[in-house]
């Protein structure tokens, strides 16, 4: 599983999720529009992403993401 998050503006993010080991399900997902942190986390969790991986991806995009 691979998560990539991109910061857009001060408090919005785009996310991409790739599931290379799960061919029976849709292999990729991405946010349709920039979203808030809580929305992105909710969508990624629904798709099986682990909280640690989500946090790491947010940190890579924005080291100060926890203060938002």
N, C-alpha and C positions, 0 to 999 in steps of 0.2 A: 504494500500500500504506500502510495506517495501523495503527500499533501503539499501544495504550493499556495501560499497566501501572498497577495500583493496589496500594499496600502494605497488607498485612493483618497486624497484629501486628509483631513485631520482625524476622522473617526469612521471611515468606511473602508471595507476590504473586499477584494475579489478572491475567491478560492477555487482551486482545482484539485480534484481527487482522482487518482488513477488506481485501479484495482487490477493489477496485472495477473494475479493468481486466482482470479474468480471469473473465468470465461462464461459461466452460466448466467451472470448478471451483467447489467450495463457496465462496461469497462471503465467509463469515465463519467465524471459529473463536474459541473462548474456552476458558480453563481450566475444567474441571469443578469443581475445588476449589482453594483456595489451594495454591501449590506453592513449592518452594525455587527459588533463582536458577538453579541448573544445570538443573533440570527445565524451567523456563520457556524458557531459552535454547535447549535442545535441541529443544523442540517448535516454537519459532518458526523456527529454522534449517531444520528438516524441511519447513516450509511455505514456504520461499523468502525469509524475511526476511533482510535484510543486517545484519551484526554492528554496524555503525555506528548503524543505525536502532534496533536492540535496545538498545544502550548509551544512546542519547539518551532512549528511552522509560523505561528504568530510572532514569536521572538525573532526569527530570521527576517521577517518582514518589517518589524517595528519593535526594537528592544524595550520601548516604553509602553507596550500595549496594555500591560496590567494597570496602568495608572489612568486609563481612559474609562 
